[in-house]
Amino acid sequence: MENCVYYHYKNSTIAPILLDHIKDYVERGVLPGWFLQAVITNNFRQAVFRVPKEEANNLEAYAHYFYAIVPAECHGSEEAMKAWVARGGKEGKG
């Protein structure tokens, strides 16, 4: 982990460890755990069921981060996520 950096949006926050997992996914196509996969694929119901207890009040920060920061082509559906992983993220094959 590079720095202990949080992402804040309104009254919600993405913890550094989960932000690192998101960055690994975006940069290198590393598939994260089930909760972040649900967020990446825009599956709200699964995200709510899989959210770690300590992150339950922070879902708005995840929604905003993916809307405003993350490249659109790497999220929004399971197909987009699988293609991003196969590509190797931003640093990947293509």
GUMITI-853311 format. One record per residue: residue number from 1; residue in one letter; chain; x, y, z of N, C-alpha, C, O in turn. Coordinates in Angstrom, 1 decimal, always signed. Atoms other than C-alpha are relative to their C-alpha. Layout:
N
(rec NUM, A, A, (X, Y, Z), (X, Y, Z), (X, Y, Z), (X, Y, Z))
...
REM end
This chain:
94
(rec 1, M, A, (+0.9, -1.2, +0.0), (+0.0, +0.0, +0.0), (+0.9, +1.2, +0.0), (+1.8, +1.4, +0.9))
(rec 2, E, A, (-0.8, -1.2, +0.1), (+1.5, +3.3, -1.1), (-0.2, +1.0, +1.2), (+0.8, +1.2, +1.9))
(rec 3, N, A, (+0.3, -1.0, -1.1), (-0.1, +5.8, +1.3), (-1.3, -0.4, +0.6), (-2.1, -1.1, +0.0))
(rec 4, C, A, (+1.3, +0.2, -0.7), (-3.0, +5.7, +3.8), (-0.9, +1.1, -0.5), (-1.1, +2.1, +0.2))
(rec 5, V, A, (+0.8, -1.0, +0.6), (-5.3, +7.6, +1.5), (-1.5, -0.5, +0.0), (-1.8, -1.6, -0.3))
(rec 6, Y, A, (+1.4, +0.3, +0.0), (-9.1, +7.7, +1.9), (-0.6, +0.8, -1.1), (-0.1, +1.8, -1.6))
(rec 7, Y, A, (+0.7, -0.8, +1.0), (-11.6, +8.8, -0.7), (-1.3, +0.4, +0.7), (-2.0, -0.4, +1.2))
(rec 8, H, A, (+1.2, -0.6, -0.7), (-14.3, +11.1, +0.8), (-1.0, +0.5, -1.0), (-0.6, +1.2, -2.0))
(rec 9, Y, A, (+1.0, -0.6, +0.8), (-17.6, +12.0, -0.8), (-1.2, +0.2, +1.0), (-1.7, -0.7, +1.6))
(rec 10, K, A, (+1.0, -0.4, -1.0), (-20.2, +13.9, +1.3), (+0.4, -0.6, +1.3), (+1.4, -0.3, +1.9))
(rec 11, N, A, (-0.2, +0.6, -1.3), (-20.5, +11.9, +4.5), (+0.5, -1.4, +0.0), (+0.4, -2.2, +1.0))
(rec 12, S, A, (-0.4, +1.4, +0.1), (-19.1, +8.6, +3.2), (+1.5, +0.0, -0.5), (+2.0, +0.9, -1.1))
(rec 13, T, A, (-1.4, +0.1, +0.3), (-15.6, +7.3, +2.7), (+0.3, -1.4, -0.5), (-0.3, -2.4, -0.1))
(rec 14, I, A, (-0.6, +1.3, +0.4), (-13.7, +4.5, +0.9), (+1.3, -0.2, +0.8), (+2.2, +0.7, +0.8))
(rec 15, A, A, (-1.1, +0.3, -0.9), (-11.2, +2.9, +3.3), (+1.3, -0.2, -0.9), (+1.1, -0.7, -2.1))
(rec 16, P, A, (-1.2, +0.2, +0.8), (-7.5, +2.8, +2.0), (+0.2, -1.4, -0.5), (+0.5, -1.5, -1.7))
(rec 17, I, A, (-0.2, +1.4, +0.5), (-7.4, -1.0, +1.7), (-0.9, -0.3, -1.2), (-0.5, -0.9, -2.1))
(rec 18, L, A, (+0.9, +0.3, +1.1), (-10.5, -1.1, -0.5), (+0.3, +0.9, -1.2), (+0.2, +0.5, -2.3))
(rec 19, L, A, (-0.4, -0.9, +1.1), (-9.3, +1.9, -2.5), (+1.2, -0.6, -0.7), (+1.3, -0.5, -1.9))
(rec 20, D, A, (-1.2, +0.7, +0.6), (-6.0, +0.0, -3.1), (-0.5, -1.1, -0.9), (+0.0, -1.3, -2.0))
(rec 21, H, A, (+0.6, +1.1, +0.8), (-8.1, -3.0, -4.4), (-0.6, +0.6, -1.3), (-0.5, +0.0, -2.4))
(rec 22, I, A, (+0.6, -0.7, +1.2), (-10.0, -0.6, -6.8), (+1.1, +0.4, -0.9), (+1.0, +0.2, -2.1))
(rec 23, K, A, (-1.1, -0.5, +0.8), (-6.7, +0.9, -8.0), (+0.7, -1.2, -0.7), (+1.1, -1.0, -1.8))
(rec 24, D, A, (-0.6, +1.2, +0.6), (-5.2, -2.6, -8.6), (-0.9, -0.5, -1.2), (-0.4, -0.9, -2.2))
(rec 25, Y, A, (+0.9, +0.5, +1.0), (-8.3, -3.5, -10.6), (+0.1, +1.0, -1.2), (+0.3, +0.5, -2.4))
(rec 26, V, A, (+0.0, -0.9, +1.1), (-8.2, -0.3, -12.7), (+1.4, +0.0, -0.7), (+1.4, -0.1, -1.9))
(rec 27, E, A, (-1.4, -0.1, +0.6), (-4.4, -0.2, -13.3), (+0.4, -1.3, -0.6), (+1.0, -1.3, -1.7))
(rec 28, R, A, (-0.6, +1.2, +0.5), (-3.6, -3.9, -13.7), (-1.1, -1.1, -0.3), (-0.7, -2.2, -0.7))
(rec 29, G, A, (+1.1, +1.0, +0.3), (-7.0, -5.7, -14.1), (+0.0, -1.1, +1.1), (-0.5, -2.2, +0.8))
(rec 30, V, A, (+0.1, +1.0, -1.1), (-6.7, -7.5, -10.7), (-1.4, -0.1, +0.5), (-1.9, +0.9, +1.0))
(rec 31, L, A, (+1.4, +0.1, -0.4), (-10.1, -8.9, -9.9), (-0.1, +0.1, +1.5), (+0.6, -0.7, +2.2))
(rec 32, P, A, (+0.1, -0.1, -1.5), (-11.1, -7.8, -6.4), (-1.0, -1.0, +0.6), (-1.5, -1.9, -0.1))
(rec 33, G, A, (+1.0, +0.9, -0.6), (-13.4, -9.5, -3.9), (-1.4, +0.2, -0.4), (-1.7, +1.1, -1.2))
(rec 34, W, A, (+1.4, +0.0, +0.4), (-17.1, -10.1, -4.1), (-0.7, +1.3, +0.1), (-1.4, +1.7, -0.8))
(rec 35, F, A, (+0.6, -1.3, -0.2), (-18.2, -6.8, -2.7), (+0.3, +1.0, -1.1), (-0.5, +1.5, -1.8))
(rec 36, L, A, (-0.4, -1.0, +1.1), (-16.2, -4.7, -5.2), (-0.4, -0.5, -1.3), (-0.7, +0.3, -2.2))
(rec 37, Q, A, (+0.5, +0.5, +1.3), (-17.1, -7.0, -8.0), (-1.5, +0.4, -0.2), (-1.9, +0.7, -1.3))
(rec 38, A, A, (+1.4, -0.4, +0.0), (-20.8, -6.3, -7.2), (-0.1, +1.5, -0.4), (-0.9, +1.9, -1.2))
(rec 39, V, A, (+0.0, -1.5, +0.3), (-20.0, -2.5, -7.3), (+0.4, +0.2, -1.4), (-0.2, +1.0, -2.1))
(rec 40, I, A, (-0.5, -0.2, +1.4), (-18.0, -2.8, -10.5), (-1.0, -0.4, -1.0), (-1.2, +0.3, -2.1))
(rec 41, T, A, (+1.0, +0.5, +1.0), (-20.8, -4.7, -12.3), (-1.3, +0.7, +0.2), (-2.3, +0.4, -0.5))
(rec 42, N, A, (+1.2, -0.8, -0.2), (-23.4, -2.2, -11.0), (-1.2, -0.9, +0.5), (-2.3, -0.7, +0.1))
(rec 43, N, A, (+1.0, +0.9, -0.6), (-25.2, -4.9, -9.1), (-0.3, +0.5, +1.4), (+0.3, +0.0, +2.4))
(rec 44, F, A, (+0.3, -0.7, -1.3), (-26.7, -2.8, -6.2), (-0.4, -1.0, +1.0), (+0.1, -1.0, +2.2))
(rec 45, R, A, (+0.5, +1.0, -1.0), (-28.5, -5.7, -4.5), (+1.2, -0.8, +0.5), (+1.3, -1.0, +1.7))
(rec 46, Q, A, (-1.2, +0.8, -0.4), (-25.3, -7.9, -4.4), (+1.0, +0.9, +0.8), (+1.5, +0.4, +1.8))
(rec 47, A, A, (-1.0, -0.9, -0.8), (-23.2, -4.9, -3.2), (-0.6, +0.2, +1.4), (+0.2, +0.2, +2.3))
(rec 48, V, A, (+0.5, -0.2, -1.4), (-25.6, -4.3, -0.3), (+0.1, -1.3, +0.8), (+0.4, -1.2, +2.0))
(rec 49, F, A, (-0.1, +1.2, -0.7), (-25.6, -8.0, +0.6), (+1.4, -0.4, +0.4), (+1.7, -1.0, +1.4))
(rec 50, R, A, (-1.4, +0.4, -0.2), (-21.8, -8.3, +0.3), (+0.8, +1.0, +0.7), (+2.0, +0.8, +1.0))
(rec 51, V, A, (-0.8, -1.1, -0.6), (-20.7, -5.0, +1.8), (+0.5, -0.4, +1.4), (-0.2, -0.9, +2.2))
(rec 52, P, A, (-0.5, +0.2, -1.4), (-18.4, -5.4, +4.8), (-0.7, +0.9, +0.9), (-1.0, +2.1, +0.6))
(rec 53, K, A, (+0.7, -0.7, -1.0), (-20.1, -4.3, +7.9), (+0.4, +1.4, +0.2), (-0.4, +2.4, +0.3))
(rec 54, E, A, (-0.5, -1.4, -0.2), (-17.8, -1.3, +8.4), (-0.1, +0.9, -1.2), (+0.2, +2.1, -1.0))
(rec 55, E, A, (+0.1, -0.8, +1.2), (-18.4, -0.1, +4.9), (-1.5, +0.3, -0.4), (-1.8, +1.0, -1.3))
(rec 56, A, A, (+1.4, -0.1, +0.4), (-22.2, -0.3, +4.9), (-0.6, +1.4, -0.1), (-1.5, +1.6, -0.9))
(rec 57, N, A, (+0.5, -1.4, +0.1), (-22.7, +3.4, +5.4), (+0.8, +0.8, -1.0), (+0.6, +2.1, -1.1))
(rec 58, N, A, (-0.9, -0.7, +0.9), (-20.2, +4.3, +2.7), (-0.3, -0.3, -1.5), (+0.5, +0.0, -2.4))
(rec 59, L, A, (+0.3, +0.4, +1.4), (-21.9, +3.0, -0.5), (-0.1, +1.2, -0.9), (+0.3, +1.0, -2.1))
(rec 60, E, A, (+0.1, -1.2, +0.9), (-22.5, +6.5, -1.8), (+1.4, +0.4, -0.5), (+1.6, +0.8, -1.6))
(rec 61, A, A, (-1.4, -0.3, +0.4), (-18.7, +7.0, -1.9), (+0.4, -0.9, -1.1), (+1.1, -0.4, -2.1))
(rec 62, Y, A, (-0.3, +0.9, +1.0), (-18.3, +3.9, -4.0), (-0.7, +0.4, -1.3), (-0.1, +0.4, -2.4))
(rec 63, A, A, (+0.8, -0.4, +1.2), (-21.0, +5.0, -6.4), (+0.6, +1.2, -0.7), (+0.8, +1.3, -1.9))
(rec 64, H, A, (-0.5, -1.2, +0.5), (-19.5, +8.4, -6.8), (+1.4, -0.2, -0.6), (+1.8, +0.3, -1.6))
(rec 65, Y, A, (-1.4, +0.3, +0.5), (-15.9, +7.1, -7.2), (+0.0, -0.6, -1.4), (+0.7, -0.2, -2.3))
(rec 66, F, A, (+0.1, +0.7, +1.3), (-16.9, +4.8, -10.0), (-0.6, +0.9, -1.1), (-0.3, +0.8, -2.2))
(rec 67, Y, A, (+0.6, -0.9, +0.9), (-19.0, +7.5, -11.6), (+1.0, +1.1, -0.5), (+1.1, +1.4, -1.6))
(rec 68, A, A, (-0.8, -1.2, +0.3), (-16.5, +10.3, -11.4), (+1.5, -0.2, -0.2), (+2.2, +0.6, -0.9))
(rec 69, I, A, (-1.4, +0.3, +0.0), (-13.0, +8.7, -11.2), (+0.4, -1.1, -0.9), (+1.4, -1.0, -1.7))
(rec 70, V, A, (-0.4, +1.2, +0.7), (-12.9, +5.3, -12.7), (-0.4, +0.0, -1.5), (-1.5, +0.5, -1.8))
(rec 71, P, A, (+0.3, +0.0, +1.4), (-12.7, +4.9, -16.5), (-1.4, -0.8, -0.3), (-1.5, -1.9, +0.2))
(rec 72, A, A, (+1.3, +0.6, +0.2), (-16.2, +4.1, -17.8), (+0.0, -1.4, -0.6), (-0.9, -2.2, -0.4))
(rec 73, E, A, (-0.1, +1.3, +0.6), (-15.1, +1.1, -19.9), (+0.3, -1.1, +0.9), (+0.2, -2.3, +0.4))
(rec 74, C, A, (-0.3, +1.1, -0.9), (-14.1, -0.9, -16.9), (-1.0, -0.4, +1.0), (-0.8, -1.2, +1.9))
(rec 75, H, A, (+1.0, +0.3, -1.0), (-17.3, -1.0, -15.0), (-1.4, +0.2, -0.6), (-1.6, +0.7, -1.7))
(rec 76, G, A, (+1.4, -0.2, +0.4), (-21.1, -1.1, -15.3), (-0.7, -1.3, -0.4), (-1.9, -1.4, -0.4))
(rec 77, S, A, (+0.6, +1.3, +0.3), (-21.6, -4.8, -16.3), (+1.0, -1.1, +0.3), (+2.2, -0.8, +0.4))
(rec 78, E, A, (-1.0, +1.1, -0.2), (-20.1, -8.2, -15.7), (+0.9, -0.2, -1.3), (+2.0, -0.5, -1.1))
(rec 79, E, A, (-0.8, +0.1, +1.3), (-19.0, -8.2, -19.4), (+1.1, +1.0, +0.0), (+2.2, +0.7, -0.4))
(rec 80, A, A, (-1.1, -1.1, -0.1), (-17.1, -4.9, -18.9), (+1.1, -0.4, +0.9), (+2.2, -0.2, +0.7))
(rec 81, M, A, (-1.0, +0.4, -1.0), (-15.4, -6.3, -15.8), (+0.8, -1.1, -0.5), (+2.1, -1.0, -0.4))
(rec 82, K, A, (-0.8, +1.1, +0.6), (-14.4, -9.5, -17.5), (+1.0, +0.4, -1.1), (+2.1, +0.0, -1.1))
(rec 83, A, A, (-0.8, -0.5, +1.1), (-13.1, -7.7, -20.5), (+1.2, +0.8, +0.6), (+2.3, +0.7, +0.0))
(rec 84, W, A, (-1.0, -0.8, -0.6), (-11.1, -5.3, -18.3), (+1.1, -0.9, +0.7), (+2.3, -0.6, +0.5))
(rec 85, V, A, (-1.0, +1.0, -0.6), (-9.5, -8.2, -16.4), (+0.8, -0.7, -1.0), (+2.0, -0.8, -0.9))
(rec 86, A, A, (-0.7, +0.7, +1.1), (-8.7, -10.0, -19.6), (+1.0, +0.9, -0.7), (+2.1, +0.4, -1.1))
(rec 87, R, A, (-0.9, -0.9, +0.6), (-7.1, -6.9, -20.9), (+1.2, +0.3, +0.8), (+2.3, +0.7, +0.3))
(rec 88, G, A, (-1.1, -0.3, -1.0), (-4.9, -6.4, -17.8), (-0.1, +1.4, +0.5), (+0.9, +2.0, +0.9))
(rec 89, G, A, (+0.2, -1.4, -0.4), (-6.4, -3.0, -16.9), (+0.7, +1.0, -0.9), (+1.0, +0.7, -2.0))
(rec 90, K, A, (-0.7, -1.0, +0.8), (-4.8, +0.2, -18.0), (+1.4, -0.4, -0.5), (+1.8, +0.0, -1.6))
(rec 91, E, A, (-1.3, +0.4, +0.3), (-1.4, -1.3, -18.0), (+0.1, -1.2, -0.9), (+1.2, -1.7, -1.3))
(rec 92, G, A, (+0.1, +1.3, +0.6), (-2.5, -4.4, -19.8), (+0.4, -0.1, -1.5), (+1.0, +0.8, -2.1))
(rec 93, K, A, (-0.3, +0.4, +1.3), (-2.3, -5.9, -23.2), (-0.5, +0.9, -1.1), (+0.0, +0.9, -2.2))
(rec 94, G, A, (+0.5, -0.7, +1.1), (-4.4, -3.6, -25.1), (-0.8, +1.2, +0.3), (-1.3, +1.9, -0.7))
REM end
